[in-house]
């Protein structure tokens, strides 16, 4: 972004501000999101993430086949 007020602050200060911001966000998420046990993670993976990812694979492949993306005419 070519905006002159951004160039007033040195790059190292921007870097440190961004690092502090992301550290704060990660710490906040870690403190507020509950911890899952191993069996809860396995159940979540098999019953939620696997069906959702298979659905997306079929959906994207169907859209690509319908749109004929990547197939020479």
PQR file of N, CA, C, O and H, with PARSE charges and radii, in Angstrom:
ATOM      1  N   UNK A   1       0.858  -1.174   0.000 -0.4000 1.5000
ATOM      2  CA  UNK A   1       0.000   0.000   0.000 -0.0000 2.0000
ATOM      3  C   UNK A   1       0.894   1.224   0.000  0.5500 1.7000
ATOM      4  O   UNK A   1       1.734   1.386   0.885 -0.5500 1.4000
ATOM      5  N   UNK A   2       0.722   2.056  -0.955 -0.4000 1.5000
ATOM      6  CA  UNK A   2       1.538   3.251  -1.075 -0.0000 2.0000
ATOM      7  C   UNK A   2       0.799   4.414  -0.418  0.5500 1.7000
ATOM      8  O   UNK A   2       0.176   5.233  -1.095 -0.5500 1.4000
ATOM      9  H   UNK A   2       0.040   1.924  -1.675  0.4000 1.0000
ATOM     10  N   UNK A   3       0.878   4.473   0.914 -0.4000 1.5000
ATOM     11  CA  UNK A   3       0.211   5.521   1.687 -0.0000 2.0000
ATOM     12  C   UNK A   3       1.256   6.145   2.584  0.5500 1.7000
ATOM     13  O   UNK A   3       1.843   5.458   3.420 -0.5500 1.4000
ATOM     14  H   UNK A   3       1.384   3.809   1.464  0.4000 1.0000
ATOM     15  N   UNK A   4       1.496   7.414   2.430 -0.4000 1.5000
ATOM     16  CA  UNK A   4       2.640   8.074   3.069 -0.0000 2.0000
ATOM     17  C   UNK A   4       2.669   7.976   4.595  0.5500 1.7000
ATOM     18  O   UNK A   4       3.769   7.860   5.136 -0.5500 1.4000
ATOM     19  H   UNK A   4       1.019   7.973   1.750  0.4000 1.0000
ATOM     20  N   UNK A   5       1.537   8.015   5.348 -0.4000 1.5000
ATOM     21  CA  UNK A   5       1.661   7.880   6.808 -0.0000 2.0000
ATOM     22  C   UNK A   5       2.240   6.532   7.251  0.5500 1.7000
ATOM     23  O   UNK A   5       2.774   6.426   8.355 -0.5500 1.4000
ATOM     24  H   UNK A   5       0.644   8.110   4.908  0.4000 1.0000
ATOM     25  N   UNK A   6       2.143   5.525   6.420 -0.4000 1.5000
ATOM     26  CA  UNK A   6       2.714   4.231   6.786 -0.0000 2.0000
ATOM     27  C   UNK A   6       4.230   4.261   6.802  0.5500 1.7000
ATOM     28  O   UNK A   6       4.859   3.483   7.520 -0.5500 1.4000
ATOM     29  H   UNK A   6       1.709   5.612   5.523  0.4000 1.0000
ATOM     30  N   UNK A   7       4.823   5.148   6.020 -0.4000 1.5000
ATOM     31  CA  UNK A   7       6.282   5.212   5.933 -0.0000 2.0000
ATOM     32  C   UNK A   7       6.915   6.025   7.060  0.5500 1.7000
ATOM     33  O   UNK A   7       8.139   6.057   7.184 -0.5500 1.4000
ATOM     34  H   UNK A   7       4.313   5.780   5.437  0.4000 1.0000
ATOM     35  N   UNK A   8       6.093   6.682   7.886 -0.4000 1.5000
ATOM     36  CA  UNK A   8       6.618   7.454   9.011 -0.0000 2.0000
ATOM     37  C   UNK A   8       7.154   6.513  10.086  0.5500 1.7000
ATOM     38  O   UNK A   8       8.175   6.797  10.713 -0.5500 1.4000
ATOM     39  H   UNK A   8       5.098   6.656   7.786  0.4000 1.0000
ATOM     40  N   UNK A   9       6.473   5.405  10.297 -0.4000 1.5000
ATOM     41  CA  UNK A   9       6.877   4.427  11.303 -0.0000 2.0000
ATOM     42  C   UNK A   9       7.880   3.460  10.674  0.5500 1.7000
ATOM     43  O   UNK A   9       7.615   2.911   9.605 -0.5500 1.4000
ATOM     44  H   UNK A   9       5.644   5.174   9.788  0.4000 1.0000
ATOM     45  N   UNK A  10       9.038   3.243  11.328 -0.4000 1.5000
ATOM     46  CA  UNK A  10      10.031   2.313  10.758 -0.0000 2.0000
ATOM     47  C   UNK A  10       9.491   0.877  10.655  0.5500 1.7000
ATOM     48  O   UNK A  10       8.576   0.484  11.378 -0.5500 1.4000
ATOM     49  H   UNK A  10       9.253   3.689  12.197  0.4000 1.0000
ATOM     50  N   UNK A  11      10.078   0.123   9.748 -0.4000 1.5000
ATOM     51  CA  UNK A  11       9.630  -1.248   9.501 -0.0000 2.0000
ATOM     52  C   UNK A  11       9.764  -2.152  10.709  0.5500 1.7000
ATOM     53  O   UNK A  11       8.911  -3.013  10.922 -0.5500 1.4000
ATOM     54  H   UNK A  11      10.821   0.442   9.160  0.4000 1.0000
ATOM     55  N   UNK A  12      10.819  -1.982  11.515 -0.4000 1.5000
ATOM     56  CA  UNK A  12      11.011  -2.844  12.682 -0.0000 2.0000
ATOM     57  C   UNK A  12       9.911  -2.617  13.708  0.5500 1.7000
ATOM     58  O   UNK A  12       9.521  -3.542  14.420 -0.5500 1.4000
ATOM     59  H   UNK A  12      11.511  -1.282  11.342  0.4000 1.0000
ATOM     60  N   UNK A  13       9.404  -1.373  13.786 -0.4000 1.5000
ATOM     61  CA  UNK A  13       8.303  -1.081  14.716 -0.0000 2.0000
ATOM     62  C   UNK A  13       7.032  -1.776  14.244  0.5500 1.7000
ATOM     63  O   UNK A  13       6.303  -2.351  15.051 -0.5500 1.4000
ATOM     64  H   UNK A  13       9.722  -0.621  13.207  0.4000 1.0000
ATOM     65  N   UNK A  14       6.760  -1.726  12.933 -0.4000 1.5000
ATOM     66  CA  UNK A  14       5.599  -2.444  12.394 -0.0000 2.0000
ATOM     67  C   UNK A  14       5.713  -3.941  12.674  0.5500 1.7000
ATOM     68  O   UNK A  14       4.736  -4.584  13.057 -0.5500 1.4000
ATOM     69  H   UNK A  14       7.353  -1.259  12.277  0.4000 1.0000
ATOM     70  N   UNK A  15       6.908  -4.485  12.480 -0.4000 1.5000
ATOM     71  CA  UNK A  15       7.124  -5.904  12.725 -0.0000 2.0000
ATOM     72  C   UNK A  15       6.831  -6.256  14.182  0.5500 1.7000
ATOM     73  O   UNK A  15       6.141  -7.238  14.458 -0.5500 1.4000
ATOM     74  H   UNK A  15       7.702  -3.962  12.168  0.4000 1.0000
ATOM     75  N   UNK A  16       7.352  -5.461  15.108 -0.4000 1.5000
ATOM     76  CA  UNK A  16       7.120  -5.729  16.534 -0.0000 2.0000
ATOM     77  C   UNK A  16       5.648  -5.560  16.896  0.5500 1.7000
ATOM     78  O   UNK A  16       5.119  -6.335  17.693 -0.5500 1.4000
ATOM     79  H   UNK A  16       7.913  -4.664  14.883  0.4000 1.0000
ATOM     80  N   UNK A  17       4.982  -4.563  16.324 -0.4000 1.5000
ATOM     81  CA  UNK A  17       3.545  -4.386  16.589 -0.0000 2.0000
ATOM     82  C   UNK A  17       2.735  -5.589  16.083  0.5500 1.7000
ATOM     83  O   UNK A  17       1.830  -6.070  16.765 -0.5500 1.4000
ATOM     84  H   UNK A  17       5.412  -3.934  15.677  0.4000 1.0000
ATOM     85  N   UNK A  18       3.069  -6.057  14.896 -0.4000 1.5000
ATOM     86  CA  UNK A  18       2.353  -7.218  14.358 -0.0000 2.0000
ATOM     87  C   UNK A  18       2.629  -8.470  15.178  0.5500 1.7000
ATOM     88  O   UNK A  18       1.727  -9.274  15.413 -0.5500 1.4000
ATOM     89  H   UNK A  18       3.804  -5.666  14.342  0.4000 1.0000
ATOM     90  N   UNK A  19       3.881  -8.638  15.617 -0.4000 1.5000
ATOM     91  CA  UNK A  19       4.205  -9.796  16.447 -0.0000 2.0000
ATOM     92  C   UNK A  19       3.447  -9.752  17.767  0.5500 1.7000
ATOM     93  O   UNK A  19       2.921 -10.771  18.215 -0.5500 1.4000
ATOM     94  H   UNK A  19       4.614  -7.985  15.426  0.4000 1.0000
ATOM     95  N   UNK A  20       3.387  -8.584  18.390 -0.4000 1.5000
ATOM     96  CA  UNK A  20       2.633  -8.450  19.651 -0.0000 2.0000
ATOM     97  C   UNK A  20       1.150  -8.709  19.430  0.5500 1.7000
ATOM     98  O   UNK A  20       0.505  -9.369  20.245 -0.5500 1.4000
ATOM     99  H   UNK A  20       3.814  -7.757  18.027  0.4000 1.0000
ATOM    100  N   UNK A  21       0.607  -8.192  18.330 -0.4000 1.5000
ATOM    101  CA  UNK A  21      -0.808  -8.406  18.036 -0.0000 2.0000
ATOM    102  C   UNK A  21      -1.120  -9.894  17.866  0.5500 1.7000
ATOM    103  O   UNK A  21      -2.074 -10.395  18.461 -0.5500 1.4000
ATOM    104  H   UNK A  21       1.131  -7.656  17.668  0.4000 1.0000
ATOM    105  N   UNK A  22      -0.325 -10.605  17.060 -0.4000 1.5000
ATOM    106  CA  UNK A  22      -0.596 -12.018  16.830 -0.0000 2.0000
ATOM    107  C   UNK A  22      -0.336 -12.856  18.081  0.5500 1.7000
ATOM    108  O   UNK A  22      -1.039 -13.838  18.319 -0.5500 1.4000
ATOM    109  H   UNK A  22       0.451 -10.198  16.577  0.4000 1.0000
ATOM    110  N   UNK A  23       0.654 -12.484  18.876 -0.4000 1.5000
ATOM    111  CA  UNK A  23       0.856 -13.175  20.146 -0.0000 2.0000
ATOM    112  C   UNK A  23      -0.364 -13.011  21.041  0.5500 1.7000
ATOM    113  O   UNK A  23      -0.802 -13.967  21.681 -0.5500 1.4000
ATOM    114  H   UNK A  23       1.225 -11.686  18.682  0.4000 1.0000
ATOM    115  N   UNK A  24      -0.913 -11.796  21.087 -0.4000 1.5000
ATOM    116  CA  UNK A  24      -2.115 -11.544  21.878 -0.0000 2.0000
ATOM    117  C   UNK A  24      -3.290 -12.379  21.374  0.5500 1.7000
ATOM    118  O   UNK A  24      -4.013 -12.978  22.170 -0.5500 1.4000
ATOM    119  H   UNK A  24      -0.557 -11.020  20.568  0.4000 1.0000
ATOM    120  N   UNK A  25      -3.482 -12.419  20.061 -0.4000 1.5000
ATOM    121  CA  UNK A  25      -4.607 -13.174  19.496 -0.0000 2.0000
ATOM    122  C   UNK A  25      -4.456 -14.666  19.777  0.5500 1.7000
ATOM    123  O   UNK A  25      -5.419 -15.318  20.179 -0.5500 1.4000
ATOM    124  H   UNK A  25      -2.895 -11.932  19.414  0.4000 1.0000
ATOM    125  N   UNK A  26      -3.253 -15.214  19.570 -0.4000 1.5000
ATOM    126  CA  UNK A  26      -3.046 -16.637  19.830 -0.0000 2.0000
ATOM    127  C   UNK A  26      -3.217 -16.965  21.307  0.5500 1.7000
ATOM    128  O   UNK A  26      -3.790 -18.000  21.646 -0.5500 1.4000
ATOM    129  H   UNK A  26      -2.470 -14.684  19.244  0.4000 1.0000
ATOM    130  N   UNK A  27      -2.733 -16.106  22.179 -0.4000 1.5000
ATOM    131  CA  UNK A  27      -2.898 -16.330  23.616 -0.0000 2.0000
ATOM    132  C   UNK A  27      -4.364 -16.262  24.007  0.5500 1.7000
ATOM    133  O   UNK A  27      -4.833 -17.054  24.825 -0.5500 1.4000
ATOM    134  H   UNK A  27      -2.268 -15.265  21.903  0.4000 1.0000
ATOM    135  N   UNK A  28      -5.080 -15.326  23.429 -0.4000 1.5000
ATOM    136  CA  UNK A  28      -6.501 -15.162  23.728 -0.0000 2.0000
ATOM    137  C   UNK A  28      -7.281 -16.401  23.272  0.5500 1.7000
ATOM    138  O   UNK A  28      -8.130 -16.908  24.005 -0.5500 1.4000
ATOM    139  H   UNK A  28      -4.699 -14.682  22.765  0.4000 1.0000
ATOM    140  N   UNK A  29      -6.993 -16.877  22.080 -0.4000 1.5000
ATOM    141  CA  UNK A  29      -7.687 -18.067  21.578 -0.0000 2.0000
ATOM    142  C   UNK A  29      -7.349 -19.281  22.431  0.5500 1.7000
ATOM    143  O   UNK A  29      -8.231 -20.077  22.755 -0.5500 1.4000
ATOM    144  H   UNK A  29      -6.302 -16.466  21.485  0.4000 1.0000
ATOM    145  N   UNK A  30      -6.090 -19.428  22.794 -0.4000 1.5000
ATOM    146  CA  UNK A  30      -5.692 -20.580  23.608 -0.0000 2.0000
ATOM    147  C   UNK A  30      -6.356 -20.554  24.976  0.5500 1.7000
ATOM    148  O   UNK A  30      -6.688 -21.605  25.524 -0.5500 1.4000
ATOM    149  H   UNK A  30      -5.374 -18.781  22.531  0.4000 1.0000
ATOM    150  N   UNK A  31      -6.554 -19.364  25.530 -0.4000 1.5000
ATOM    151  CA  UNK A  31      -7.171 -19.255  26.848 -0.0000 2.0000
ATOM    152  C   UNK A  31      -8.677 -19.449  26.807  0.5500 1.7000
ATOM    153  O   UNK A  31      -9.262 -19.876  27.803 -0.5500 1.4000
ATOM    154  H   UNK A  31      -6.284 -18.510  25.085  0.4000 1.0000
ATOM    155  N   UNK A  32      -9.319 -19.150  25.693 -0.4000 1.5000
ATOM    156  CA  UNK A  32     -10.781 -19.209  25.654 -0.0000 2.0000
ATOM    157  C   UNK A  32     -11.339 -20.492  25.041  0.5500 1.7000
ATOM    158  O   UNK A  32     -12.451 -20.899  25.376 -0.5500 1.4000
ATOM    159  H   UNK A  32      -8.844 -18.804  24.884  0.4000 1.0000
ATOM    160  N   UNK A  33     -10.587 -21.129  24.152 -0.4000 1.5000
ATOM    161  CA  UNK A  33     -11.074 -22.355  23.504 -0.0000 2.0000
ATOM    162  C   UNK A  33     -10.816 -23.530  24.445  0.5500 1.7000
ATOM    163  O   UNK A  33      -9.708 -23.679  24.961 -0.5500 1.4000
ATOM    164  H   UNK A  33      -9.683 -20.798  23.880  0.4000 1.0000
ATOM    165  N   UNK A  34     -11.831 -24.364  24.668 -0.4000 1.5000
ATOM    166  CA  UNK A  34     -11.629 -25.494  25.584 -0.0000 2.0000
ATOM    167  C   UNK A  34     -10.667 -26.531  25.009  0.5500 1.7000
ATOM    168  O   UNK A  34     -10.537 -26.676  23.793 -0.5500 1.4000
ATOM    169  H   UNK A  34     -12.731 -24.243  24.248  0.4000 1.0000
ATOM    170  N   UNK A  35     -10.005 -27.237  25.901 -0.4000 1.5000
ATOM    171  CA  UNK A  35      -9.110 -28.315  25.467 -0.0000 2.0000
ATOM    172  C   UNK A  35      -9.920 -29.574  25.188  0.5500 1.7000
ATOM    173  O   UNK A  35     -10.873 -29.888  25.901 -0.5500 1.4000
ATOM    174  H   UNK A  35     -10.111 -27.119  26.888  0.4000 1.0000
ATOM    175  N   UNK A  36      -9.534 -30.272  24.159 -0.4000 1.5000
ATOM    176  CA  UNK A  36     -10.203 -31.521  23.813 -0.0000 2.0000
ATOM    177  C   UNK A  36      -9.316 -32.691  24.225  0.5500 1.7000
ATOM    178  O   UNK A  36      -8.090 -32.640  24.122 -0.5500 1.4000
ATOM    179  H   UNK A  36      -8.760 -30.017  23.579  0.4000 1.0000
ATOM    180  N   UNK A  37      -9.974 -33.742  24.693 -0.4000 1.5000
ATOM    181  CA  UNK A  37      -9.242 -34.974  24.973 -0.0000 2.0000
ATOM    182  C   UNK A  37      -8.983 -35.698  23.658  0.5500 1.7000
ATOM    183  O   UNK A  37      -9.561 -35.366  22.623 -0.5500 1.4000
ATOM    184  H   UNK A  37     -10.969 -33.784  24.776  0.4000 1.0000
ATOM    185  N   UNK A  38      -8.097 -36.700  23.719 -0.4000 1.5000
ATOM    186  CA  UNK A  38      -7.723 -37.439  22.520 -0.0000 2.0000
ATOM    187  C   UNK A  38      -8.934 -38.124  21.890  0.5500 1.7000
ATOM    188  O   UNK A  38      -9.096 -38.099  20.671 -0.5500 1.4000
ATOM    189  H   UNK A  38      -7.627 -36.970  24.559  0.4000 1.0000
ATOM    190  N   UNK A  39      -9.772 -38.728  22.706 -0.4000 1.5000
ATOM    191  CA  UNK A  39     -10.943 -39.430  22.154 -0.0000 2.0000
ATOM    192  C   UNK A  39     -11.941 -38.438  21.554  0.5500 1.7000
ATOM    193  O   UNK A  39     -12.615 -38.771  20.579 -0.5500 1.4000
ATOM    194  H   UNK A  39      -9.640 -38.749  23.697  0.4000 1.0000
ATOM    195  N   UNK A  40     -12.052 -37.240  22.108 -0.4000 1.5000
ATOM    196  CA  UNK A  40     -12.949 -36.241  21.541 -0.0000 2.0000
ATOM    197  C   UNK A  40     -12.419 -35.753  20.190  0.5500 1.7000
ATOM    198  O   UNK A  40     -13.196 -35.526  19.263 -0.5500 1.4000
ATOM    199  H   UNK A  40     -11.504 -36.970  22.901  0.4000 1.0000
ATOM    200  N   UNK A  41     -11.106 -35.593  20.082 -0.4000 1.5000
ATOM    201  CA  UNK A  41     -10.523 -35.195  18.804 -0.0000 2.0000
ATOM    202  C   UNK A  41     -10.715 -36.258  17.737  0.5500 1.7000
ATOM    203  O   UNK A  41     -11.000 -35.943  16.582 -0.5500 1.4000
ATOM    204  H   UNK A  41     -10.475 -35.777  20.836  0.4000 1.0000
ATOM    205  N   UNK A  42     -10.556 -37.532  18.129 -0.4000 1.5000
ATOM    206  CA  UNK A  42     -10.757 -38.619  17.168 -0.0000 2.0000
ATOM    207  C   UNK A  42     -12.209 -38.658  16.693  0.5500 1.7000
ATOM    208  O   UNK A  42     -12.469 -38.810  15.499 -0.5500 1.4000
ATOM    209  H   UNK A  42     -10.324 -37.789  19.067  0.4000 1.0000
ATOM    210  N   UNK A  43     -13.151 -38.523  17.623 -0.4000 1.5000
ATOM    211  CA  UNK A  43     -14.562 -38.526  17.248 -0.0000 2.0000
ATOM    212  C   UNK A  43     -14.883 -37.341  16.344  0.5500 1.7000
ATOM    213  O   UNK A  43     -15.624 -37.483  15.371 -0.5500 1.4000
ATOM    214  H   UNK A  43     -12.939 -38.399  18.592  0.4000 1.0000
ATOM    215  N   UNK A  44     -14.331 -36.178  16.661 -0.4000 1.5000
ATOM    216  CA  UNK A  44     -14.545 -34.994  15.837 -0.0000 2.0000
ATOM    217  C   UNK A  44     -13.976 -35.204  14.434  0.5500 1.7000
ATOM    218  O   UNK A  44     -14.599 -34.821  13.444 -0.5500 1.4000
ATOM    219  H   UNK A  44     -13.730 -36.062  17.452  0.4000 1.0000
ATOM    220  N   UNK A  45     -12.800 -35.808  14.355 -0.4000 1.5000
ATOM    221  CA  UNK A  45     -12.180 -36.050  13.053 -0.0000 2.0000
ATOM    222  C   UNK A  45     -12.965 -37.019  12.199  0.5500 1.7000
ATOM    223  O   UNK A  45     -13.160 -36.778  11.007 -0.5500 1.4000
ATOM    224  H   UNK A  45     -12.295 -36.119  15.160  0.4000 1.0000
ATOM    225  N   UNK A  46     -13.424 -38.126  12.796 -0.4000 1.5000
ATOM    226  CA  UNK A  46     -14.124 -39.151  12.026 -0.0000 2.0000
ATOM    227  C   UNK A  46     -15.559 -38.765  11.714  0.5500 1.7000
ATOM    228  O   UNK A  46     -16.049 -39.053  10.622 -0.5500 1.4000
ATOM    229  H   UNK A  46     -13.266 -38.321  13.764  0.4000 1.0000
ATOM    230  N   UNK A  47     -16.244 -38.117  12.650 -0.4000 1.5000
ATOM    231  CA  UNK A  47     -17.670 -37.852  12.458 -0.0000 2.0000
ATOM    232  C   UNK A  47     -17.965 -36.490  11.855  0.5500 1.7000
ATOM    233  O   UNK A  47     -19.065 -36.273  11.345 -0.5500 1.4000
ATOM    234  H   UNK A  47     -15.846 -37.883  13.537  0.4000 1.0000
ATOM    235  N   UNK A  48     -17.018 -35.574  11.899 -0.4000 1.5000
ATOM    236  CA  UNK A  48     -17.271 -34.234  11.372 -0.0000 2.0000
ATOM    237  C   UNK A  48     -16.342 -33.908  10.213  0.5500 1.7000
ATOM    238  O   UNK A  48     -16.798 -33.643   9.101 -0.5500 1.4000
ATOM    239  H   UNK A  48     -16.125 -35.750  12.313  0.4000 1.0000
ATOM    240  N   UNK A  49     -15.030 -33.928  10.474 -0.4000 1.5000
ATOM    241  CA  UNK A  49     -14.085 -33.443   9.470 -0.0000 2.0000
ATOM    242  C   UNK A  49     -14.002 -34.348   8.251  0.5500 1.7000
ATOM    243  O   UNK A  49     -13.913 -33.844   7.132 -0.5500 1.4000
ATOM    244  H   UNK A  49     -14.659 -34.143  11.378  0.4000 1.0000
ATOM    245  N   UNK A  50     -14.029 -35.655   8.424 -0.4000 1.5000
ATOM    246  CA  UNK A  50     -13.956 -36.557   7.274 -0.0000 2.0000
ATOM    247  C   UNK A  50     -15.174 -36.417   6.364  0.5500 1.7000
ATOM    248  O   UNK A  50     -14.999 -36.265   5.155 -0.5500 1.4000
ATOM    249  H   UNK A  50     -14.102 -36.065   9.333  0.4000 1.0000
ATOM    250  N   UNK A  51     -16.407 -36.463   6.890 -0.4000 1.5000
ATOM    251  CA  UNK A  51     -17.551 -36.274   5.986 -0.0000 2.0000
ATOM    252  C   UNK A  51     -17.579 -34.898   5.311  0.5500 1.7000
ATOM    253  O   UNK A  51     -17.943 -34.788   4.140 -0.5500 1.4000
ATOM    254  H   UNK A  51     -16.550 -36.586   7.872  0.4000 1.0000
ATOM    255  N   UNK A  52     -17.198 -33.856   6.043 -0.4000 1.5000
ATOM    256  CA  UNK A  52     -17.198 -32.516   5.452 -0.0000 2.0000
ATOM    257  C   UNK A  52     -16.162 -32.430   4.340  0.5500 1.7000
ATOM    258  O   UNK A  52     -16.438 -31.873   3.278 -0.5500 1.4000
ATOM    259  H   UNK A  52     -16.902 -33.944   6.994  0.4000 1.0000
ATOM    260  N   UNK A  53     -14.976 -32.975   4.574 -0.4000 1.5000
ATOM    261  CA  UNK A  53     -13.944 -32.912   3.538 -0.0000 2.0000
ATOM    262  C   UNK A  53     -14.320 -33.775   2.328  0.5500 1.7000
ATOM    263  O   UNK A  53     -14.042 -33.381   1.195 -0.5500 1.4000
ATOM    264  H   UNK A  53     -14.752 -33.428   5.437  0.4000 1.0000
ATOM    265  N   UNK A  54     -14.935 -34.925   2.534 -0.4000 1.5000
ATOM    266  CA  UNK A  54     -15.393 -35.735   1.394 -0.0000 2.0000
ATOM    267  C   UNK A  54     -16.479 -35.011   0.618  0.5500 1.7000
ATOM    268  O   UNK A  54     -16.505 -35.062  -0.611 -0.5500 1.4000
ATOM    269  H   UNK A  54     -15.161 -35.245   3.455  0.4000 1.0000
ATOM    270  N   UNK A  55     -17.373 -34.340   1.324 -0.4000 1.5000
ATOM    271  CA  UNK A  55     -18.409 -33.555   0.658 -0.0000 2.0000
ATOM    272  C   UNK A  55     -17.777 -32.477  -0.223  0.5500 1.7000
ATOM    273  O   UNK A  55     -18.197 -32.281  -1.363 -0.5500 1.4000
ATOM    274  H   UNK A  55     -17.352 -34.298   2.323  0.4000 1.0000
ATOM    275  N   UNK A  56     -16.756 -31.771   0.309 -0.4000 1.5000
ATOM    276  CA  UNK A  56     -16.114 -30.712  -0.467 -0.0000 2.0000
ATOM    277  C   UNK A  56     -15.373 -31.283  -1.672  0.5500 1.7000
ATOM    278  O   UNK A  56     -15.355 -30.658  -2.732 -0.5500 1.4000
ATOM    279  H   UNK A  56     -16.415 -31.930   1.235  0.4000 1.0000
ATOM    280  N   UNK A  57     -14.760 -32.463  -1.527 -0.4000 1.5000
ATOM    281  CA  UNK A  57     -14.067 -33.078  -2.662 -0.0000 2.0000
ATOM    282  C   UNK A  57     -15.059 -33.378  -3.775  0.5500 1.7000
ATOM    283  O   UNK A  57     -14.796 -33.075  -4.939 -0.5500 1.4000
ATOM    284  H   UNK A  57     -14.775 -32.970  -0.665  0.4000 1.0000
ATOM    285  N   UNK A  58     -16.196 -33.969  -3.429 -0.4000 1.5000
ATOM    286  CA  UNK A  58     -17.205 -34.276  -4.443 -0.0000 2.0000
ATOM    287  C   UNK A  58     -17.817 -33.011  -5.030  0.5500 1.7000
ATOM    288  O   UNK A  58     -18.080 -32.950  -6.231 -0.5500 1.4000
ATOM    289  H   UNK A  58     -16.410 -34.215  -2.484  0.4000 1.0000
ATOM    290  N   UNK A  59     -18.044 -32.003  -4.195 -0.4000 1.5000
ATOM    291  CA  UNK A  59     -18.618 -30.760  -4.684 -0.0000 2.0000
ATOM    292  C   UNK A  59     -17.676 -30.049  -5.656  0.5500 1.7000
ATOM    293  O   UNK A  59     -18.102 -29.616  -6.727 -0.5500 1.4000
ATOM    294  H   UNK A  59     -17.831 -32.053  -3.219  0.4000 1.0000
ATOM    295  N   UNK A  60     -16.421 -29.929  -5.294 -0.4000 1.5000
ATOM    296  CA  UNK A  60     -15.458 -29.249  -6.158 -0.0000 2.0000
ATOM    297  C   UNK A  60     -15.223 -30.040  -7.439  0.5500 1.7000
ATOM    298  O   UNK A  60     -15.136 -29.455  -8.519 -0.5500 1.4000
ATOM    299  H   UNK A  60     -16.075 -30.280  -4.424  0.4000 1.0000
ATOM    300  N   UNK A  61     -15.119 -31.356  -7.332 -0.4000 1.5000
ATOM    301  CA  UNK A  61     -14.920 -32.145  -8.547 -0.0000 2.0000
ATOM    302  C   UNK A  61     -16.142 -32.062  -9.458  0.5500 1.7000
ATOM    303  O   UNK A  61     -16.002 -32.030 -10.680 -0.5500 1.4000
ATOM    304  H   UNK A  61     -15.190 -31.831  -6.455  0.4000 1.0000
ATOM    305  N   UNK A  62     -17.323 -32.027  -8.879 -0.4000 1.5000
ATOM    306  CA  UNK A  62     -18.529 -31.879  -9.695 -0.0000 2.0000
ATOM    307  C   UNK A  62     -18.586 -30.535 -10.389  0.5500 1.7000
ATOM    308  O   UNK A  62     -18.944 -30.453 -11.564 -0.5500 1.4000
ATOM    309  H   UNK A  62     -17.436 -32.053  -7.886  0.4000 1.0000
ATOM    310  N   UNK A  63     -18.236 -29.481  -9.671 -0.4000 1.5000
ATOM    311  CA  UNK A  63     -18.220 -28.149 -10.284 -0.0000 2.0000
ATOM    312  C   UNK A  63     -17.178 -28.075 -11.388  0.5500 1.7000
ATOM    313  O   UNK A  63     -17.432 -27.502 -12.448 -0.5500 1.4000
ATOM    314  H   UNK A  63     -17.946 -29.547  -8.716  0.4000 1.0000
ATOM    315  N   UNK A  64     -16.002 -28.652 -11.144 -0.4000 1.5000
ATOM    316  CA  UNK A  64     -14.955 -28.634 -12.165 -0.0000 2.0000
ATOM    317  C   UNK A  64     -15.353 -29.445 -13.388  0.5500 1.7000
ATOM    318  O   UNK A  64     -15.067 -29.047 -14.517 -0.5500 1.4000
ATOM    319  H   UNK A  64     -15.796 -29.117 -10.283  0.4000 1.0000
ATOM    320  N   UNK A  65     -16.009 -30.575 -13.172 -0.4000 1.5000
ATOM    321  CA  UNK A  65     -16.444 -31.375 -14.322 -0.0000 2.0000
ATOM    322  C   UNK A  65     -17.569 -30.657 -15.071  0.5500 1.7000
ATOM    323  O   UNK A  65     -17.624 -30.702 -16.300 -0.5500 1.4000
ATOM    324  H   UNK A  65     -16.242 -30.898 -12.255  0.4000 1.0000
ATOM    325  N   UNK A  66     -18.454 -30.004 -14.344 -0.4000 1.5000
ATOM    326  CA  UNK A  66     -19.556 -29.288 -14.990 -0.0000 2.0000
ATOM    327  C   UNK A  66     -19.028 -28.103 -15.782  0.5500 1.7000
ATOM    328  O   UNK A  66     -19.516 -27.832 -16.878 -0.5500 1.4000
ATOM    329  H   UNK A  66     -18.409 -29.967 -13.345  0.4000 1.0000
ATOM    330  N   UNK A  67     -18.049 -27.399 -15.255 -0.4000 1.5000
ATOM    331  CA  UNK A  67     -17.508 -26.223 -15.907 -0.0000 2.0000
ATOM    332  C   UNK A  67     -16.431 -26.585 -16.933  0.5500 1.7000
ATOM    333  O   UNK A  67     -16.011 -25.733 -17.716 -0.5500 1.4000
ATOM    334  H   UNK A  67     -17.652 -27.619 -14.364  0.4000 1.0000
ATOM    335  N   UNK A  68     -15.988 -27.831 -16.934 -0.4000 1.5000
ATOM    336  CA  UNK A  68     -14.941 -28.309 -17.845 -0.0000 2.0000
ATOM    337  C   UNK A  68     -13.673 -27.476 -17.712  0.5500 1.7000
ATOM    338  O   UNK A  68     -13.075 -27.063 -18.706 -0.5500 1.4000
ATOM    339  H   UNK A  68     -16.329 -28.523 -16.298  0.4000 1.0000
ATOM    340  N   UNK A  69     -13.275 -27.237 -16.464 -0.4000 1.5000
ATOM    341  CA  UNK A  69     -12.068 -26.449 -16.204 -0.0000 2.0000
ATOM    342  C   UNK A  69     -10.856 -27.326 -16.438  0.5500 1.7000
ATOM    343  O   UNK A  69     -10.798 -28.450 -15.939 -0.5500 1.4000
ATOM    344  H   UNK A  69     -13.760 -27.572 -15.657  0.4000 1.0000
ATOM    345  N   UNK A  70      -9.900 -26.834 -17.181 -0.4000 1.5000
ATOM    346  CA  UNK A  70      -8.664 -27.547 -17.420 -0.0000 2.0000
ATOM    347  C   UNK A  70      -8.721 -28.557 -18.544  0.5500 1.7000
ATOM    348  O   UNK A  70      -7.734 -29.246 -18.804 -0.5500 1.4000
ATOM    349  H   UNK A  70      -9.948 -25.922 -17.586  0.4000 1.0000
ATOM    350  N   UNK A  71      -9.864 -28.661 -19.222 -0.4000 1.5000
ATOM    351  CA  UNK A  71      -9.986 -29.615 -20.337 -0.0000 2.0000
ATOM    352  C   UNK A  71      -9.885 -28.826 -21.627  0.5500 1.7000
ATOM    353  O   UNK A  71     -10.657 -27.890 -21.835 -0.5500 1.4000
ATOM    354  H   UNK A  71     -10.665 -28.102 -19.012  0.4000 1.0000
ATOM    355  N   UNK A  72      -8.948 -29.179 -22.500 -0.4000 1.5000
ATOM    356  CA  UNK A  72      -8.844 -28.453 -23.776 -0.0000 2.0000
ATOM    357  C   UNK A  72     -10.082 -28.678 -24.640  0.5500 1.7000
ATOM    358  O   UNK A  72     -10.657 -29.766 -24.659 -0.5500 1.4000
ATOM    359  H   UNK A  72      -8.320 -29.939 -22.331  0.4000 1.0000
ATOM    360  N   UNK A  73     -10.468 -27.651 -25.337 -0.4000 1.5000
ATOM    361  CA  UNK A  73     -11.679 -27.719 -26.163 -0.0000 2.0000
ATOM    362  C   UNK A  73     -11.455 -28.428 -27.463  0.5500 1.7000
ATOM    363  O   UNK A  73     -12.383 -28.562 -28.261 -0.5500 1.4000
ATOM    364  H   UNK A  73     -10.000 -26.767 -25.322  0.4000 1.0000
TER
END
